[in-house]
Amino acid sequence: MSIEINNESEMTVDEARVLRLATFALDQMRIHPAADLGFQFVGEDVMEKLHIDWMDEPGPTDVLSFPMDELRPGTEAELSAPGLLGDIVICPSVAAAQAQEAGHEYMDEVLLLATHGILHLLGFDHAEEFERLEMFTIQDQILEAFYKIEAA
């Protein structure tokens, strides 16, 4: 599995931890080892431009996902197809503000956003309540399992 991480923001990101989380999440979703994933960490100005260009919404957002080959999760019997999963863009300064508001650590918010972005790349959405319930349940399960492994 190829996971590329590029931090263009002015904030520190624990890239090794993001890599471990992404690898774990993709394994949990049974993604083929020949799949490729990219992360970009950007400043608010870049994120705001992307948010306007792609979502037609003003202001910077926390995470945007750009799927490529529309890969879907694999099953116990068969991994997903190989291919380009896509790119996830995260704005660390927005993540930091959200973490402070939620009362948890900055990197916990970054990991949550990374997981959220991966699920979007895999076709999950939260526009409808039933979709939201499914996506957020999977997101919570991945993060909970990841934190247990980290703590061991």
C-alpha positions in Angstrom: 0.0 0.0 0.0 1.4 3.4 -0.9 0.4 6.3 1.3 2.0 9.6 0.6 1.8 12.5 3.1 2.7 16.1 2.3 2.5 18.8 5.0 2.3 22.2 3.3 0.8 23.9 6.4 2.7 25.8 9.0 1.5 23.4 11.8 3.2 20.3 13.0 1.5 17.0 12.1 2.6 13.7 13.4 2.9 12.2 10.0 4.1 8.8 11.3 0.9 8.5 13.4 -1.3 9.5 10.4 0.5 6.8 8.4 -0.2 4.2 11.0 -3.8 5.2 11.3 -4.3 5.2 7.5 -2.7 1.8 7.1 -4.8 0.4 9.9 -8.1 1.9 8.5 -7.4 0.6 5.0 -6.6 -2.8 6.4 -9.9 -2.7 8.4 -11.8 -1.8 5.2 -10.0 -4.7 3.4 -8.4 -2.4 0.8 -6.0 -4.1 -1.7 -2.3 -3.6 -0.8 -1.7 -2.1 -4.3 -4.1 0.8 -3.5 -2.6 4.4 -3.4 -3.7 7.1 -1.1 -2.4 10.7 -0.6 -2.7 13.2 2.2 -2.2 16.9 1.9 -2.1 19.2 5.0 -2.7 22.8 4.0 -3.2 26.2 5.4 -6.6 28.0 5.6 -6.1 30.0 2.5 -5.5 26.9 0.3 -8.3 25.0 2.0 -10.7 27.9 1.5 -9.9 28.1 -2.2 -10.5 24.3 -2.5 -13.8 24.6 -0.5 -15.1 27.3 -2.8 -13.9 25.6 -6.0 -15.2 22.1 -5.2 -18.1 22.6 -2.8 -19.1 26.2 -3.7 -19.0 27.1 0.0 -17.1 30.0 1.6 -14.4 29.7 4.3 -11.9 26.9 5.0 -13.2 23.5 6.0 -11.6 20.7 8.0 -11.3 17.9 5.4 -12.0 17.3 1.8 -11.8 14.0 -0.1 -11.1 13.6 -3.8 -11.8 10.0 -4.9 -10.1 8.7 -8.0 -10.9 5.1 -9.0 -14.1 4.9 -6.8 -12.7 1.9 -4.9 -15.1 0.3 -2.4 -14.4 -1.7 0.8 -13.5 -5.3 0.3 -15.1 -8.3 2.2 -13.8 -11.0 4.4 -13.7 -13.2 1.2 -12.1 -10.7 -1.2 -10.1 -7.5 -0.9 -11.0 -4.4 -2.9 -9.7 -3.9 -6.4 -6.2 -2.3 -6.6 -6.1 1.3 -7.8 -5.9 4.9 -6.8 -8.0 5.5 -3.8 -7.6 9.3 -4.1 -6.5 12.3 -2.0 -7.5 13.7 1.3 -6.8 17.4 2.2 -6.8 18.4 5.8 -6.5 21.9 7.3 -4.6 21.5 10.6 -5.5 24.9 11.9 -9.2 24.2 11.5 -8.6 20.8 13.1 -6.9 22.5 16.1 -9.9 24.8 16.6 -12.3 22.0 16.4 -10.2 19.9 18.9 -10.2 22.8 21.4 -14.0 23.2 21.0 -14.6 19.4 21.4 -12.2 19.2 24.4 -9.7 16.7 23.0 -6.2 16.6 21.6 -5.3 18.2 18.3 -3.8 15.0 16.8 -7.0 13.1 17.8 -8.9 15.5 15.7 -6.5 15.0 12.8 -6.8 11.2 13.1 -10.6 11.5 13.1 -10.5 13.7 10.0 -8.1 11.3 8.3 -10.5 8.4 9.0 -13.5 10.5 7.9 -11.7 11.3 4.6 -10.8 7.7 4.0 -14.4 6.6 4.4 -15.5 9.3 2.0 -13.0 8.0 -0.6 -14.6 4.6 -0.1 -18.0 5.9 -1.0 -19.5 6.6 2.4 -21.5 9.8 3.0 -23.5 11.5 5.7 -26.1 13.5 3.7 -28.9 11.3 4.9 -29.4 10.2 8.5 -29.1 6.4 7.7 -25.8 7.2 5.8 -24.6 9.3 8.7 -25.3 6.5 11.2 -23.4 3.9 9.1 -20.4 6.2 8.3 -20.0 7.5 11.9 -20.4 4.0 13.4 -17.6 2.7 11.2 -15.5 5.7 11.8 -15.8 5.3 15.6 -15.1 1.6 15.4 -11.9 2.2 13.4 -10.6 4.9 15.8 -11.5 2.9 18.9 -9.6 -0.2 17.6 -6.7 2.0 16.5 -6.4 3.6 19.9 -6.5 0.2 21.6 -3.6 -1.0 19.5 -1.6 2.2 20.2 -2.2 1.8 23.9 -0.9 -1.8 23.9 
